[in-house]
Amino acid sequence: MYNRLVSDKSARDALRADLGLCTLIGALFLKQFAEYRINILLIANMLHGEVIERRLQMFILAP
């Protein structure tokens, strides 16, 4: 079916190259997105820990 849709060899090669490039860009985007997600989770955990620590300090140091 693929060969019927694109009968010219150069057009098929161009389409394959475009599909390969799109796949590569998609894979790089997903990898970068996963790294950003991990960084966001690490920062959120750190900030959450600081908030809990400050509340405990206020509770312990309160008169």
PyMOL Python script that loads the backbone (N, CA, C, O; Angstrom):
from pymol import cmd

cmd.read_pdbstr("""\
ATOM      1  N   MET A   1       0.828  -1.192   0.000  1.00  0.00           N
ATOM      2  CA  MET A   1       0.000   0.000   0.000  1.00  0.00           C
ATOM      3  C   MET A   1       0.874   1.259   0.000  1.00  0.00           C
ATOM      4  O   MET A   1       0.564   2.243  -0.671  1.00  0.00           O
ATOM      5  N   TYR A   2       1.961   1.210   0.757  1.00  0.00           N
ATOM      6  CA  TYR A   2       2.872   2.359   0.805  1.00  0.00           C
ATOM      7  C   TYR A   2       3.421   2.664  -0.579  1.00  0.00           C
ATOM      8  O   TYR A   2       3.484   3.825  -0.984  1.00  0.00           O
ATOM      9  N   ASN A   3       3.817   1.629  -1.305  1.00  0.00           N
ATOM     10  CA  ASN A   3       4.376   1.831  -2.643  1.00  0.00           C
ATOM     11  C   ASN A   3       3.325   2.336  -3.620  1.00  0.00           C
ATOM     12  O   ASN A   3       3.659   3.065  -4.553  1.00  0.00           O
ATOM     13  N   ARG A   4       2.081   1.972  -3.431  1.00  0.00           N
ATOM     14  CA  ARG A   4       1.021   2.461  -4.315  1.00  0.00           C
ATOM     15  C   ARG A   4       0.759   3.940  -4.092  1.00  0.00           C
ATOM     16  O   ARG A   4       0.489   4.677  -5.040  1.00  0.00           O
ATOM     17  N   LEU A   5       0.839   4.374  -2.842  1.00  0.00           N
ATOM     18  CA  LEU A   5       0.577   5.779  -2.547  1.00  0.00           C
ATOM     19  C   LEU A   5       1.669   6.675  -3.123  1.00  0.00           C
ATOM     20  O   LEU A   5       1.387   7.762  -3.626  1.00  0.00           O
ATOM     21  N   VAL A   6       2.888   6.223  -3.048  1.00  0.00           N
ATOM     22  CA  VAL A   6       4.015   7.015  -3.539  1.00  0.00           C
ATOM     23  C   VAL A   6       4.730   6.168  -4.587  1.00  0.00           C
ATOM     24  O   VAL A   6       5.486   5.257  -4.247  1.00  0.00           O
ATOM     25  N   SER A   7       4.491   6.470  -5.856  1.00  0.00           N
ATOM     26  CA  SER A   7       5.030   5.618  -6.915  1.00  0.00           C
ATOM     27  C   SER A   7       6.430   6.041  -7.351  1.00  0.00           C
ATOM     28  O   SER A   7       7.207   5.200  -7.803  1.00  0.00           O
ATOM     29  N   ASP A   8       6.760   7.294  -7.230  1.00  0.00           N
ATOM     30  CA  ASP A   8       8.068   7.779  -7.661  1.00  0.00           C
ATOM     31  C   ASP A   8       9.120   7.430  -6.603  1.00  0.00           C
ATOM     32  O   ASP A   8       8.918   7.697  -5.419  1.00  0.00           O
ATOM     33  N   LYS A   9      10.244   6.833  -7.024  1.00  0.00           N
ATOM     34  CA  LYS A   9      11.272   6.401  -6.077  1.00  0.00           C
ATOM     35  C   LYS A   9      11.858   7.571  -5.294  1.00  0.00           C
ATOM     36  O   LYS A   9      12.067   7.452  -4.087  1.00  0.00           O
ATOM     37  N   SER A  10      12.125   8.690  -5.947  1.00  0.00           N
ATOM     38  CA  SER A  10      12.700   9.831  -5.230  1.00  0.00           C
ATOM     39  C   SER A  10      11.706  10.396  -4.217  1.00  0.00           C
ATOM     40  O   SER A  10      12.097  10.844  -3.139  1.00  0.00           O
ATOM     41  N   ALA A  11      10.423  10.371  -4.568  1.00  0.00           N
ATOM     42  CA  ALA A  11       9.402  10.841  -3.623  1.00  0.00           C
ATOM     43  C   ALA A  11       9.315   9.893  -2.429  1.00  0.00           C
ATOM     44  O   ALA A  11       9.149  10.335  -1.292  1.00  0.00           O
ATOM     45  N   ARG A  12       9.427   8.573  -2.694  1.00  0.00           N
ATOM     46  CA  ARG A  12       9.414   7.595  -1.596  1.00  0.00           C
ATOM     47  C   ARG A  12      10.613   7.806  -0.680  1.00  0.00           C
ATOM     48  O   ARG A  12      10.484   7.768   0.543  1.00  0.00           O
ATOM     49  N   ASP A  13      11.776   8.027  -1.276  1.00  0.00           N
ATOM     50  CA  ASP A  13      12.979   8.250  -0.468  1.00  0.00           C
ATOM     51  C   ASP A  13      12.856   9.518   0.373  1.00  0.00           C
ATOM     52  O   ASP A  13      13.263   9.540   1.534  1.00  0.00           O
ATOM     53  N   ALA A  14      12.297  10.567  -0.214  1.00  0.00           N
ATOM     54  CA  ALA A  14      12.108  11.817   0.523  1.00  0.00           C
ATOM     55  C   ALA A  14      11.135  11.611   1.674  1.00  0.00           C
ATOM     56  O   ALA A  14      11.341  12.128   2.772  1.00  0.00           O
ATOM     57  N   LEU A  15      10.063  10.847   1.415  1.00  0.00           N
ATOM     58  CA  LEU A  15       9.079  10.581   2.466  1.00  0.00           C
ATOM     59  C   LEU A  15       9.706   9.763   3.586  1.00  0.00           C
ATOM     60  O   LEU A  15       9.463  10.030   4.762  1.00  0.00           O
ATOM     61  N   ARG A  16      10.511   8.769   3.226  1.00  0.00           N
ATOM     62  CA  ARG A  16      11.193   7.969   4.254  1.00  0.00           C
ATOM     63  C   ARG A  16      12.133   8.836   5.088  1.00  0.00           C
ATOM     64  O   ARG A  16      12.209   8.678   6.306  1.00  0.00           O
ATOM     65  N   ALA A  17      12.842   9.741   4.440  1.00  0.00           N
ATOM     66  CA  ALA A  17      13.750  10.635   5.164  1.00  0.00           C
ATOM     67  C   ALA A  17      12.969  11.542   6.106  1.00  0.00           C
ATOM     68  O   ALA A  17      13.388  11.771   7.241  1.00  0.00           O
ATOM     69  N   ASP A  18      11.834  12.060   5.640  1.00  0.00           N
ATOM     70  CA  ASP A  18      11.005  12.916   6.495  1.00  0.00           C
ATOM     71  C   ASP A  18      10.470  12.142   7.688  1.00  0.00           C
ATOM     72  O   ASP A  18      10.465  12.649   8.810  1.00  0.00           O
ATOM     73  N   LEU A  19      10.020  10.913   7.449  1.00  0.00           N
ATOM     74  CA  LEU A  19       9.506  10.096   8.550  1.00  0.00           C
ATOM     75  C   LEU A  19      10.614   9.770   9.547  1.00  0.00           C
ATOM     76  O   LEU A  19      10.385   9.770  10.756  1.00  0.00           O
ATOM     77  N   GLY A  20      11.812   9.492   9.040  1.00  0.00           N
ATOM     78  CA  GLY A  20      12.938   9.217   9.933  1.00  0.00           C
ATOM     79  C   GLY A  20      13.300  10.425  10.770  1.00  0.00           C
ATOM     80  O   GLY A  20      13.591  10.296  11.959  1.00  0.00           O
ATOM     81  N   LEU A  21      13.286  11.604  10.153  1.00  0.00           N
ATOM     82  CA  LEU A  21      13.595  12.836  10.879  1.00  0.00           C
ATOM     83  C   LEU A  21      12.540  13.114  11.942  1.00  0.00           C
ATOM     84  O   LEU A  21      12.870  13.502  13.063  1.00  0.00           O
ATOM     85  N   CYS A  22      11.277  12.919  11.592  1.00  0.00           N
ATOM     86  CA  CYS A  22      10.196  13.136  12.566  1.00  0.00           C
ATOM     87  C   CYS A  22      10.329  12.171  13.739  1.00  0.00           C
ATOM     88  O   CYS A  22      10.105  12.553  14.888  1.00  0.00           O
ATOM     89  N   THR A  23      10.688  10.934  13.455  1.00  0.00           N
ATOM     90  CA  THR A  23      10.873   9.948  14.521  1.00  0.00           C
ATOM     91  C   THR A  23      12.029  10.349  15.429  1.00  0.00           C
ATOM     92  O   THR A  23      11.926  10.245  16.652  1.00  0.00           O
ATOM     93  N   LEU A  24      13.120  10.804  14.839  1.00  0.00           N
ATOM     94  CA  LEU A  24      14.278  11.239  15.622  1.00  0.00           C
ATOM     95  C   LEU A  24      13.936  12.440  16.496  1.00  0.00           C
ATOM     96  O   LEU A  24      14.288  12.471  17.676  1.00  0.00           O
ATOM     97  N   ILE A  25      13.256  13.423  15.925  1.00  0.00           N
ATOM     98  CA  ILE A  25      12.868  14.615  16.690  1.00  0.00           C
ATOM     99  C   ILE A  25      11.929  14.228  17.826  1.00  0.00           C
ATOM    100  O   ILE A  25      12.055  14.733  18.941  1.00  0.00           O
ATOM    101  N   GLY A  26      10.987  13.329  17.541  1.00  0.00           N
ATOM    102  CA  GLY A  26      10.062  12.871  18.578  1.00  0.00           C
ATOM    103  C   GLY A  26      10.788  12.172  19.711  1.00  0.00           C
ATOM    104  O   GLY A  26      10.474  12.392  20.881  1.00  0.00           O
ATOM    105  N   ALA A  27      11.758  11.330  19.374  1.00  0.00           N
ATOM    106  CA  ALA A  27      12.513  10.611  20.399  1.00  0.00           C
ATOM    107  C   ALA A  27      13.333  11.578  21.249  1.00  0.00           C
ATOM    108  O   ALA A  27      13.391  11.433  22.470  1.00  0.00           O
ATOM    109  N   LEU A  28      13.965  12.559  20.615  1.00  0.00           N
ATOM    110  CA  LEU A  28      14.743  13.547  21.368  1.00  0.00           C
ATOM    111  C   LEU A  28      13.852  14.380  22.276  1.00  0.00           C
ATOM    112  O   LEU A  28      14.227  14.686  23.408  1.00  0.00           O
ATOM    113  N   PHE A  29      12.666  14.749  21.780  1.00  0.00           N
ATOM    114  CA  PHE A  29      11.729  15.528  22.591  1.00  0.00           C
ATOM    115  C   PHE A  29      11.293  14.735  23.815  1.00  0.00           C
ATOM    116  O   PHE A  29      11.251  15.271  24.922  1.00  0.00           O
ATOM    117  N   LEU A  30      10.968  13.457  23.620  1.00  0.00           N
ATOM    118  CA  LEU A  30      10.526  12.640  24.745  1.00  0.00           C
ATOM    119  C   LEU A  30      11.643  12.468  25.772  1.00  0.00           C
ATOM    120  O   LEU A  30      11.384  12.480  26.975  1.00  0.00           O
ATOM    121  N   LYS A  31      12.885  12.307  25.305  1.00  0.00           N
ATOM    122  CA  LYS A  31      14.007  12.172  26.233  1.00  0.00           C
ATOM    123  C   LYS A  31      14.189  13.458  27.037  1.00  0.00           C
ATOM    124  O   LYS A  31      14.367  13.415  28.254  1.00  0.00           O
ATOM    125  N   GLN A  32      14.142  14.598  26.355  1.00  0.00           N
ATOM    126  CA  GLN A  32      14.313  15.878  27.040  1.00  0.00           C
ATOM    127  C   GLN A  32      13.163  16.124  28.010  1.00  0.00           C
ATOM    128  O   GLN A  32      13.377  16.613  29.119  1.00  0.00           O
ATOM    129  N   PHE A  33      11.936  15.784  27.590  1.00  0.00           N
ATOM    130  CA  PHE A  33      10.768  15.958  28.453  1.00  0.00           C
ATOM    131  C   PHE A  33      10.907  15.110  29.711  1.00  0.00           C
ATOM    132  O   PHE A  33      10.565  15.559  30.805  1.00  0.00           O
ATOM    133  N   ALA A  34      11.405  13.892  29.562  1.00  0.00           N
ATOM    134  CA  ALA A  34      11.591  13.016  30.724  1.00  0.00           C
ATOM    135  C   ALA A  34      12.618  13.611  31.685  1.00  0.00           C
ATOM    136  O   ALA A  34      12.444  13.541  32.902  1.00  0.00           O
ATOM    137  N   GLU A  35      13.689  14.199  31.143  1.00  0.00           N
ATOM    138  CA  GLU A  35      14.694  14.827  32.008  1.00  0.00           C
ATOM    139  C   GLU A  35      14.109  16.028  32.740  1.00  0.00           C
ATOM    140  O   GLU A  35      14.367  16.210  33.929  1.00  0.00           O
ATOM    141  N   TYR A  36      13.323  16.850  32.046  1.00  0.00           N
ATOM    142  CA  TYR A  36      12.680  17.991  32.703  1.00  0.00           C
ATOM    143  C   TYR A  36      11.730  17.515  33.791  1.00  0.00           C
ATOM    144  O   TYR A  36      11.664  18.113  34.865  1.00  0.00           O
ATOM    145  N   ARG A  37      10.996  16.443  33.519  1.00  0.00           N
ATOM    146  CA  ARG A  37      10.038  15.921  34.495  1.00  0.00           C
ATOM    147  C   ARG A  37      10.769  15.461  35.757  1.00  0.00           C
ATOM    148  O   ARG A  37      10.313  15.722  36.870  1.00  0.00           O
ATOM    149  N   ILE A  38      11.892  14.784  35.586  1.00  0.00           N
ATOM    150  CA  ILE A  38      12.670  14.336  36.746  1.00  0.00           C
ATOM    151  C   ILE A  38      13.168  15.539  37.538  1.00  0.00           C
ATOM    152  O   ILE A  38      13.101  15.537  38.767  1.00  0.00           O
ATOM    153  N   ASN A  39      13.667  16.568  36.852  1.00  0.00           N
ATOM    154  CA  ASN A  39      14.151  17.768  37.541  1.00  0.00           C
ATOM    155  C   ASN A  39      13.030  18.455  38.298  1.00  0.00           C
ATOM    156  O   ASN A  39      13.229  18.901  39.428  1.00  0.00           O
ATOM    157  N   ILE A  40      11.855  18.547  37.694  1.00  0.00           N
ATOM    158  CA  ILE A  40      10.712  19.182  38.358  1.00  0.00           C
ATOM    159  C   ILE A  40      10.335  18.402  39.609  1.00  0.00           C
ATOM    160  O   ILE A  40      10.052  18.998  40.648  1.00  0.00           O
ATOM    161  N   LEU A  41      10.329  17.075  39.522  1.00  0.00           N
ATOM    162  CA  LEU A  41       9.992  16.266  40.696  1.00  0.00           C
ATOM    163  C   LEU A  41      11.034  16.425  41.802  1.00  0.00           C
ATOM    164  O   LEU A  41      10.681  16.500  42.979  1.00  0.00           O
ATOM    165  N   LEU A  42      12.304  16.475  41.435  1.00  0.00           N
ATOM    166  CA  LEU A  42      13.354  16.655  42.446  1.00  0.00           C
ATOM    167  C   LEU A  42      13.226  18.007  43.143  1.00  0.00           C
ATOM    168  O   LEU A  42      13.365  18.093  44.363  1.00  0.00           O
ATOM    169  N   ILE A  43      12.966  19.053  42.380  1.00  0.00           N
ATOM    170  CA  ILE A  43      12.805  20.389  42.965  1.00  0.00           C
ATOM    171  C   ILE A  43      11.572  20.433  43.854  1.00  0.00           C
ATOM    172  O   ILE A  43      11.609  21.013  44.940  1.00  0.00           O
ATOM    173  N   ALA A  44      10.478  19.823  43.402  1.00  0.00           N
ATOM    174  CA  ALA A  44       9.251  19.805  44.205  1.00  0.00           C
ATOM    175  C   ALA A  44       9.478  19.070  45.520  1.00  0.00           C
ATOM    176  O   ALA A  44       9.015  19.522  46.567  1.00  0.00           O
ATOM    177  N   ASN A  45      10.180  17.951  45.482  1.00  0.00           N
ATOM    178  CA  ASN A  45      10.469  17.212  46.714  1.00  0.00           C
ATOM    179  C   ASN A  45      11.346  18.027  47.656  1.00  0.00           C
ATOM    180  O   ASN A  45      11.130  18.021  48.868  1.00  0.00           O
ATOM    181  N   MET A  46      12.330  18.727  47.106  1.00  0.00           N
ATOM    182  CA  MET A  46      13.212  19.552  47.930  1.00  0.00           C
ATOM    183  C   MET A  46      12.415  20.673  48.599  1.00  0.00           C
ATOM    184  O   MET A  46      12.549  20.903  49.801  1.00  0.00           O
ATOM    185  N   LEU A  47      11.584  21.371  47.814  1.00  0.00           N
ATOM    186  CA  LEU A  47      10.795  22.467  48.376  1.00  0.00           C
ATOM    187  C   LEU A  47       9.804  21.957  49.406  1.00  0.00           C
ATOM    188  O   LEU A  47       9.594  22.599  50.435  1.00  0.00           O
ATOM    189  N   HIS A  48       9.192  20.811  49.142  1.00  0.00           N
ATOM    190  CA  HIS A  48       8.247  20.233  50.095  1.00  0.00           C
ATOM    191  C   HIS A  48       8.963  19.895  51.400  1.00  0.00           C
ATOM    192  O   HIS A  48       8.426  20.118  52.484  1.00  0.00           O
ATOM    193  N   GLY A  49      10.172  19.359  51.291  1.00  0.00           N
ATOM    194  CA  GLY A  49      10.953  19.049  52.488  1.00  0.00           C
ATOM    195  C   GLY A  49      11.296  20.296  53.282  1.00  0.00           C
ATOM    196  O   GLY A  49      11.268  20.271  54.512  1.00  0.00           O
ATOM    197  N   GLU A  50      11.620  21.392  52.596  1.00  0.00           N
ATOM    198  CA  GLU A  50      11.941  22.644  53.286  1.00  0.00           C
ATOM    199  C   GLU A  50      10.714  23.211  53.989  1.00  0.00           C
ATOM    200  O   GLU A  50      10.827  23.741  55.094  1.00  0.00           O
ATOM    201  N   VAL A  51       9.559  23.108  53.373  1.00  0.00           N
ATOM    202  CA  VAL A  51       8.328  23.601  54.004  1.00  0.00           C
ATOM    203  C   VAL A  51       8.038  22.812  55.268  1.00  0.00           C
ATOM    204  O   VAL A  51       7.698  23.392  56.299  1.00  0.00           O
ATOM    205  N   ILE A  52       8.170  21.498  55.199  1.00  0.00           N
ATOM    206  CA  ILE A  52       7.930  20.667  56.384  1.00  0.00           C
ATOM    207  C   ILE A  52       8.950  20.995  57.472  1.00  0.00           C
ATOM    208  O   ILE A  52       8.602  21.084  58.650  1.00  0.00           O
ATOM    209  N   GLU A  53      10.209  21.173  57.073  1.00  0.00           N
ATOM    210  CA  GLU A  53      11.258  21.489  58.046  1.00  0.00           C
ATOM    211  C   GLU A  53      10.973  22.822  58.735  1.00  0.00           C
ATOM    212  O   GLU A  53      11.129  22.924  59.952  1.00  0.00           O
ATOM    213  N   ARG A  54      10.565  23.833  57.994  1.00  0.00           N
ATOM    214  CA  ARG A  54      10.265  25.144  58.596  1.00  0.00           C
ATOM    215  C   ARG A  54       9.078  25.045  59.550  1.00  0.00           C
ATOM    216  O   ARG A  54       9.085  25.656  60.619  1.00  0.00           O
ATOM    217  N   ARG A  55       8.064  24.280  59.166  1.00  0.00           N
ATOM    218  CA  ARG A  55       6.902  24.131  60.057  1.00  0.00           C
ATOM    219  C   ARG A  55       7.298  23.423  61.343  1.00  0.00           C
ATOM    220  O   ARG A  55       6.837  23.788  62.424  1.00  0.00           O
ATOM    221  N   LEU A  56       8.156  22.407  61.228  1.00  0.00           N
ATOM    222  CA  LEU A  56       8.617  21.719  62.433  1.00  0.00           C
ATOM    223  C   LEU A  56       9.448  22.649  63.308  1.00  0.00           C
ATOM    224  O   LEU A  56       9.321  22.625  64.532  1.00  0.00           O
ATOM    225  N   GLN A  57      10.296  23.469  62.691  1.00  0.00           N
ATOM    226  CA  GLN A  57      11.101  24.408  63.468  1.00  0.00           C
ATOM    227  C   GLN A  57      10.207  25.416  64.180  1.00  0.00           C
ATOM    228  O   GLN A  57      10.446  25.739  65.343  1.00  0.00           O
ATOM    229  N   MET A  58       9.183  25.913  63.496  1.00  0.00           N
ATOM    230  CA  MET A  58       8.269  26.870  64.141  1.00  0.00           C
ATOM    231  C   MET A  58       7.525  26.189  65.280  1.00  0.00           C
ATOM    232  O   MET A  58       7.283  26.806  66.317  1.00  0.00           O
ATOM    233  N   PHE A  59       7.159  24.926  65.100  1.00  0.00           N
ATOM    234  CA  PHE A  59       6.443  24.197  66.143  1.00  0.00           C
ATOM    235  C   PHE A  59       7.354  23.941  67.340  1.00  0.00           C
ATOM    236  O   PHE A  59       6.932  24.087  68.487  1.00  0.00           O
ATOM    237  N   ILE A  60       8.598  23.562  67.075  1.00  0.00           N
ATOM    238  CA  ILE A  60       9.535  23.249  68.156  1.00  0.00           C
ATOM    239  C   ILE A  60       9.980  24.520  68.871  1.00  0.00           C
ATOM    240  O   ILE A  60      10.090  24.534  70.097  1.00  0.00           O
ATOM    241  N   LEU A  61      10.239  25.592  68.115  1.00  0.00           N
ATOM    242  CA  LEU A  61      10.755  26.820  68.707  1.00  0.00           C
ATOM    243  C   LEU A  61       9.654  27.747  69.218  1.00  0.00           C
ATOM    244  O   LEU A  61       9.946  28.786  69.809  1.00  0.00           O
ATOM    245  N   ALA A  62       8.403  27.383  68.999  1.00  0.00           N
ATOM    246  CA  ALA A  62       7.304  28.247  69.454  1.00  0.00           C
ATOM    247  C   ALA A  62       7.277  28.260  70.983  1.00  0.00           C
ATOM    248  O   ALA A  62       7.515  27.234  71.621  1.00  0.00           O
ATOM    249  N   PRO A  63       6.985  29.431  71.570  1.00  0.00           N
ATOM    250  CA  PRO A  63       6.967  29.513  73.048  1.00  0.00           C
ATOM    251  C   PRO A  63       5.787  28.776  73.655  1.00  0.00           C
ATOM    252  O   PRO A  63       5.635  28.754  74.876  1.00  0.00           O
TER     253      PRO A  63
END
""", "prot")
cmd.dss("prot")
cmd.show_as("cartoon", "prot")
cmd.util.cbc("prot")
cmd.orient("prot")
